[in-house]
Amino acid sequence: MSERNLDFESVTNRYGTKSLKYDFKEERHLPDDVLPLWVADMDYRTSSYIEDALVEQAKHAIFGYTEVDDDFLEALKNYIARHYNRVIEKEWFHKSPSVVFSIATAVKAFTEEGGYVLINQPVYYPFMGTIKENNRKIISSDLVNDGTGYYRIDFKDLEEKIKEYRPKLYLLCSPHNPVGRVWSKKELHKIGELCKKYGIIVFSDEIHSDFVWGSEFTTFTNAGEGYDRFCITSVSPSKTFNLAGLQVSGIITSNKEIYNRFHAAYSAAGFSQINGMGIIACQAAYTYGEEWLEGVKKAIESNLDYAIEYLSENLPEVKVRKPEGTYLLWLDFNYYDFTDRELNDIIVHDAKLWLDRGNIFGRVGSGFQRINVACPRKTLEDALERLVNTFKICEQKRKIS
């Protein structure tokens, strides 16, 4: 049997499938004719090996309680060794329905109400949500933009924030969503040394790590000796194989005390078994999904290159650079000097696009929009044409006024 789902150009109609991305415009107070390129799932059919495994499981027609078994854990262990050069033990893995659930569990397990959790804004907005909703406080050492869209960590500021606020937990986005940085081993080592010095647990969200372009991804625990003793690594096939709806994820830690504290908070939330179909899909993905993954990476990188070239030629006022990782572009509209409300109104009502507003990633995201390019080229071309045509009109009005 060979991989069948290697067509990344045909458009699949996702309407009417209960898709969050497509079917809930009215509930989000958006016009029916907006083209959605917001949430980070792909408009590609997943691997046929995953499809077949799910169909076969569905034929069984009994959907009782399920559990991860040794075959699942072996597939996970082998995949991590192949892709991230990390050797793990099966007992280090703790299941979870999603990365965000794991983040919330870690916040409850390792911090107290009213305490601080460290992040780097702009960053994936559920980081902030889980902190606030669990009655903790956000402390951000904001990333520094050099003006071209390349971001770096201000390590002086990072240590000053640590010393002043004494956070117990650092939520690290690696690769970084939305700015697309793949942190170098040197950068991760600096983070690790600070966290070791001040006794901070690092929650490293690494679910975009299979999408890296021209850089080398280093899993946090490989950046320094003993880093696995204070790190929780979040893993999931959701981004890599487009399986977010199947609710399968987990964390890895070699520290038994950290593991037990995480487990206690997880159990206190009333959660036990994860989605049975997710378990089946994940095992198939990690065992047989390599050919599909190579194909989708080529399609995505081609889209990234196309989008950047198209915008550079047709809308140079909008700054964009190729991300080192992820399938997301971070578009800088600050040239136009719109408020965030004005910018979003133009994107939604004039360009007829549904993107992610930059300010939801933190105040330093003001004037930006995040666009997901993991879609057939026809969809991307349509979106970019809408964007260019709309902002050319904005520029003409600007010159007249």
C-alpha positions in Angstrom: 0.0 0.0 0.0 1.3 3.4 -0.9 0.3 6.9 0.1 -2.7 8.1 -1.8 -3.4 11.6 -0.5 -0.6 13.6 -2.1 -2.8 16.0 -4.0 -2.3 19.4 -2.3 -3.8 21.5 -5.0 -7.4 20.4 -5.3 -9.8 22.3 -3.1 -11.9 20.3 -0.7 -15.2 21.7 0.3 -15.1 21.9 4.1 -18.5 23.7 4.5 -21.1 21.6 6.3 -18.5 19.5 8.1 -18.9 21.4 11.5 -15.5 23.0 10.7 -14.6 25.7 13.2 -12.7 27.4 10.4 -15.5 27.5 7.9 -18.9 26.8 9.4 -19.1 29.3 12.3 -18.9 32.7 10.6 -22.3 33.8 11.8 -21.5 32.9 15.4 -18.3 34.9 15.1 -20.3 37.9 13.7 -18.6 37.7 10.3 -20.0 38.1 6.8 -20.9 34.9 5.0 -18.6 35.6 2.1 -15.3 36.0 4.0 -12.5 33.5 3.0 -11.1 31.9 6.2 -7.3 31.7 6.6 -7.2 32.2 10.4 -7.1 29.2 12.7 -4.0 27.0 12.3 -5.4 23.9 10.7 -4.7 22.9 7.1 -7.1 22.7 4.1 -5.4 19.4 3.0 -6.6 15.9 3.3 -4.5 14.0 5.8 -2.4 10.9 5.1 -4.3 8.0 3.5 -2.7 5.7 6.1 -4.5 7.8 8.8 -7.7 7.8 6.8 -7.7 4.0 6.4 -6.9 3.4 10.0 -9.8 5.5 11.1 -12.2 3.9 8.6 -11.2 0.4 9.8 -11.7 1.4 13.4 -15.1 2.9 12.6 -16.2 -0.4 11.0 -15.8 -2.0 14.5 -18.8 0.2 15.4 -18.2 0.1 19.1 -16.9 3.3 20.6 -16.2 2.5 24.2 -13.4 3.8 26.4 -9.9 3.5 25.0 -6.3 3.9 26.3 -2.9 4.4 24.9 -1.0 1.1 24.7 2.6 -0.1 24.2 2.3 0.0 20.4 1.2 3.7 20.6 4.0 4.6 22.9 6.5 2.8 20.7 5.4 4.7 17.7 5.6 8.0 19.6 9.1 7.1 21.0 10.4 6.2 17.5 9.0 9.3 15.9 10.6 11.6 18.5 13.9 9.9 18.0 13.8 10.2 14.2 12.6 13.8 14.1 14.1 15.5 17.1 17.1 13.4 18.0 15.7 12.8 21.5 15.5 9.4 23.2 12.6 9.2 25.7 11.2 6.5 27.9 7.6 5.5 27.5 6.8 6.3 31.1 7.8 9.9 30.6 4.6 10.5 28.4 1.4 11.8 29.9 -1.6 11.9 27.6 -3.8 15.0 27.2 -6.6 16.0 24.9 -4.8 19.1 23.6 -1.8 21.4 24.0 -3.9 24.1 25.5 -5.4 21.7 28.1 -1.8 20.7 28.9 -0.8 24.4 29.3 -3.8 25.0 31.7 -2.9 21.9 33.6 0.7 23.1 34.0 -0.4 26.5 35.1 -2.6 24.9 37.9 0.1 22.4 38.8 3.1 24.6 39.1 1.9 28.1 40.1 -0.4 29.6 42.7 -3.4 31.9 42.2 -2.1 35.4 41.9 1.4 34.2 40.8 3.1 35.2 37.6 3.6 33.1 34.4 6.3 34.2 32.0 5.7 34.4 28.2 7.1 36.2 25.2 4.5 38.4 23.4 3.4 38.5 20.7 2.5 34.8 21.2 -0.3 32.3 20.6 -3.3 33.8 22.4 -4.4 30.8 24.4 -1.2 31.2 26.4 -2.7 34.4 27.8 -6.2 33.0 28.1 -5.2 30.0 30.2 -3.1 32.2 32.6 -5.9 34.8 33.1 -8.7 32.2 33.4 -6.8 30.4 36.1 -6.4 33.6 38.1 -2.7 33.9 37.5 -0.9 37.0 36.2 0.9 37.5 32.8 4.5 38.7 32.7 5.8 39.2 29.2 9.4 39.8 28.1 8.3 41.1 24.7 10.1 39.9 21.6 12.1 42.6 19.8 11.3 43.3 16.1 14.3 44.6 14.2 12.0 46.4 11.8 12.1 43.7 9.1 10.0 41.1 10.9 12.9 39.3 12.5 12.3 38.9 16.2 14.8 38.2 19.0 14.6 37.6 22.7 15.9 40.5 24.9 17.8 38.4 27.4 18.6 41.4 29.6 14.9 42.2 29.9 14.1 38.5 30.3 16.3 38.2 33.4 15.1 41.5 34.8 11.5 40.3 34.5 12.4 37.0 36.2 14.2 38.7 39.1 11.4 41.2 39.6 8.3 38.9 39.3 9.8 35.5 40.3 7.6 33.4 37.9 7.5 29.7 38.6 6.6 28.7 35.0 7.8 29.8 31.6 5.5 29.1 28.6 8.0 28.8 25.7 6.6 28.7 22.1 9.2 26.8 20.0 8.9 27.3 17.0 7.3 30.6 17.8 3.7 31.3 16.8 3.0 33.8 15.3 6.4 35.4 14.4 7.9 32.2 12.9 11.2 32.1 14.8 13.0 28.8 15.3 15.1 29.4 18.3 18.7 28.5 17.9 20.4 26.1 20.3 22.4 29.1 21.6 19.2 31.0 22.4 17.6 28.0 24.0 20.7 27.5 26.1 20.5 31.0 27.4 16.9 30.5 28.3 17.7 27.2 30.0 20.6 28.7 32.1 18.3 31.5 33.3 15.5 29.1 34.2 17.9 26.7 36.0 19.4 29.6 37.9 16.1 30.9 39.1 14.2 27.6 39.5 11.7 28.0 36.7 9.9 25.1 35.0 9.8 25.4 31.2 6.7 24.3 29.3 8.0 24.0 25.8 5.2 24.0 23.2 6.9 22.3 20.2 3.9 21.3 18.1 5.0 23.3 15.0 8.5 21.7 15.0 8.0 19.5 11.9 7.5 22.7 9.8 11.0 24.3 9.7 12.4 26.1 6.7 16.1 26.4 6.3 16.8 26.3 10.0 17.6 23.5 12.4 15.1 22.8 15.1 16.5 22.0 18.6 14.1 20.5 21.1 14.6 22.4 24.4 15.9 19.4 26.3 18.8 19.0 23.8 20.0 22.6 24.4 21.8 22.0 27.6 22.8 19.3 30.1 20.1 18.5 32.6 17.4 20.6 31.0 15.1 17.6 30.9 14.9 17.9 34.7 13.0 21.1 34.6 11.2 20.9 31.2 7.8 19.7 30.1 7.7 19.2 26.3 4.3 19.4 24.6 3.8 17.0 21.7 0.9 16.4 19.3 0.2 15.3 15.7 -2.4 18.0 15.5 -0.4 20.5 13.5 1.8 18.1 11.6 -0.9 15.8 10.3 -4.0 18.1 10.6 -5.6 16.1 13.4 -6.7 18.9 15.8 -10.3 17.8 15.8 -9.4 14.3 17.1 -8.2 15.7 20.5 -4.9 13.7 21.0 -1.9 15.2 22.6 0.5 14.8 25.5 3.5 16.0 27.5 6.9 14.5 28.1 9.0 14.9 31.2 11.7 12.8 32.7 11.2 14.4 36.1 9.0 12.2 38.2 8.0 15.0 40.6 7.0 17.2 37.8 5.1 14.3 36.2 3.2 13.5 39.4 2.3 17.1 40.0 1.0 17.4 36.4 -0.9 14.2 36.8 -2.6 15.4 40.0 -3.8 18.6 38.3 -4.9 16.7 35.2 -6.9 14.2 37.4 -8.4 17.0 39.4 -9.9 18.5 36.2 -11.9 15.3 35.9 -10.3 14.1 32.7 -9.2 10.5 32.1 -9.2 8.8 28.7 -8.5 10.7 25.5 -10.3 10.4 22.1 -10.1 6.8 20.8 -10.0 7.8 17.2 -7.2 10.3 18.0 -5.1 7.5 19.4 -5.6 5.4 16.3 -4.8 8.4 14.0 -1.7 9.4 16.0 -0.2 5.9 15.9 -0.8 5.6 12.1 0.7 9.1 11.6 3.8 8.4 13.6 4.2 5.0 12.0 3.3 5.5 8.3 3.0 9.3 7.7 6.5 10.2 6.5 5.7 10.3 2.8 2.7 12.5 3.3 4.6 14.8 5.6 7.4 15.3 3.0 4.8 16.1 0.4 2.8 18.6 2.5 6.0 20.4 3.6 7.0 20.9 -0.1 3.5 22.3 -0.8 3.6 24.7 2.2 7.1 26.0 1.6 6.1 26.7 -2.0 3.1 28.6 -0.8 5.2 30.6 1.7 7.7 31.6 -1.1 4.8 32.4 -3.5 3.0 34.6 -0.9 6.1 36.5 0.1 7.1 37.2 -3.6 3.6 38.2 -4.5 3.2 40.6 -1.7 6.7 42.0 -2.1 6.0 42.8 -5.8 2.4 43.9 -5.4 2.0 45.3 -1.9 5.4 46.3 -0.6 3.9 48.6 2.0 3.0 45.4 3.9 6.2 44.0 5.5 6.6 40.2 5.6 9.5 37.8 5.8 9.7 34.0 5.4 9.2 32.3 8.8 11.9 30.0 10.0 9.1 27.7 11.1 5.3 27.2 11.0 2.9 27.6 8.1 1.9 31.1 9.3 2.8 34.5 7.9 3.0 37.5 10.2 1.9 40.5 8.1 2.9 44.0 9.2 0.3 46.7 8.2 1.7 49.4 10.4 2.6 51.5 7.3 -1.0 52.5 7.0 -1.3 53.7 10.6 -4.8 52.2 11.1 -6.1 51.4 14.5 -6.6 47.7 15.0 -10.3 48.0 14.7 -10.0 50.0 11.4 -7.5 47.4 10.1 -9.7 44.5 10.9 -12.8 46.1 9.5 -10.9 46.6 6.2 -9.6 43.0 6.2 -13.1 41.6 6.9 -15.5 43.9 5.1 -13.4 45.1 2.2 -11.0 42.3 1.5 -13.5 39.7 2.6 -10.9 37.8 4.5 -11.0 36.1 7.9 -7.5 36.3 9.4 -6.2 36.5 13.0 -5.9 40.0 14.3 -2.4 40.8 15.5 -3.4 42.4 18.8 -4.9 39.2 20.2 -1.3 37.9 20.4 -0.5 40.8 22.7 -0.2 44.6 22.5 3.0 44.3 20.5 1.0 42.6 17.8 -0.9 45.8 17.1 -1.0 46.6 13.4 -0.3 43.0 12.3 -2.5 40.1 10.9 -1.7 36.4 10.9 -2.5 34.4 7.8 -2.4 30.6 7.4 -1.0 29.5 4.0 -1.5 25.7 4.4 -4.1 25.6 1.7 -4.4 24.8 -2.0 -2.6 27.5 -4.2 -6.0 28.6 -5.7 -7.2 29.5 -2.2 -4.0 31.4 -1.4 -4.0 33.2 -4.8 -7.6 34.3 -4.2 -6.8 35.6 -0.7 -3.7 37.5 -1.8 -5.5 39.1 -4.7 -8.3 40.3 -2.4 -5.7 41.7 0.0 -3.7 43.5 -2.7 -6.7 45.0 -4.5 -8.2 46.3 -1.2 -5.0 47.9 0.1 -4.2 49.5 -3.3 -7.5 51.3 -3.0 -6.5 52.3 0.6 -3.2 53.7 -0.7 -4.9 55.6 -3.5 -7.3 57.2 -0.9 -4.3 58.0 1.3 -2.5 59.8 -1.5 -5.6 61.8 -2.4 -6.2 62.9 1.2 
